[in-house]
Amino acid sequence: MRRRTRRPMNPFFSHSFQRQNIKQNNQSLLSYFRTSEGNLDFNKIAGTAQQAKNVFNQINPFITRFLKK
């Protein structure tokens, strides 16, 4: 019996499309926080951090409720 050594292909997307998509997603996280001149936008970084904190504070009671059980 032969063993299958390759992963099964995704029937919805070609293999080349999947690799291209991965390359596009490898952008630096900091690239989202750069201005049009290429400098870091610290106001955008601080605003995003504040939003993440707010989301965490909103879902934290639900998480702790499930972890205590």
C-alpha positions in Angstrom: 0.0 0.0 0.0 1.2 3.5 -0.8 1.2 6.2 1.7 -0.1 9.6 0.6 2.7 12.1 1.2 1.0 15.2 -0.1 -1.7 17.2 1.6 -5.1 17.1 -0.1 -5.8 20.0 -2.4 -8.5 22.5 -1.5 -11.2 22.1 -4.2 -12.3 25.7 -3.9 -8.9 27.5 -4.5 -6.0 26.6 -6.6 -2.7 25.9 -4.8 -1.0 28.9 -6.4 -3.8 31.2 -5.2 -3.3 29.9 -1.6 0.4 30.7 -1.7 -0.2 34.1 -3.2 -2.7 34.9 -0.4 -0.2 33.9 2.2 2.5 36.1 0.8 0.1 39.1 0.8 -0.8 38.4 4.5 2.9 38.5 5.5 2.8 42.3 5.7 4.4 43.7 8.8 1.9 44.5 11.6 3.4 47.9 11.9 2.6 48.6 8.2 -1.0 49.2 9.3 0.1 52.0 11.6 2.3 53.9 9.2 1.4 57.3 7.7 1.5 58.0 4.0 5.0 59.3 4.5 6.1 56.0 6.1 6.4 57.2 9.7 4.7 55.5 12.6 1.4 57.0 13.6 1.5 56.8 17.4 -2.0 58.2 17.8 -3.4 55.3 15.7 -1.3 52.8 17.7 -2.7 54.2 21.0 -6.2 54.3 19.7 -6.0 50.6 18.6 -4.6 49.6 22.0 -7.4 51.4 23.7 -10.0 49.6 21.6 -8.3 46.3 22.3 -8.4 47.1 26.1 -12.1 48.0 25.8 -13.0 44.8 24.1 -11.0 42.8 26.7 -12.8 44.6 29.5 -16.2 43.8 27.9 -15.5 40.1 27.4 -13.5 39.5 30.5 -16.5 38.7 32.8 -17.7 36.0 30.4 -14.3 34.4 30.2 -13.8 34.4 33.9 -17.3 32.9 34.4 -16.4 29.9 32.1 -13.0 29.4 33.6 -14.3 29.3 37.2 -16.6 26.3 36.4 
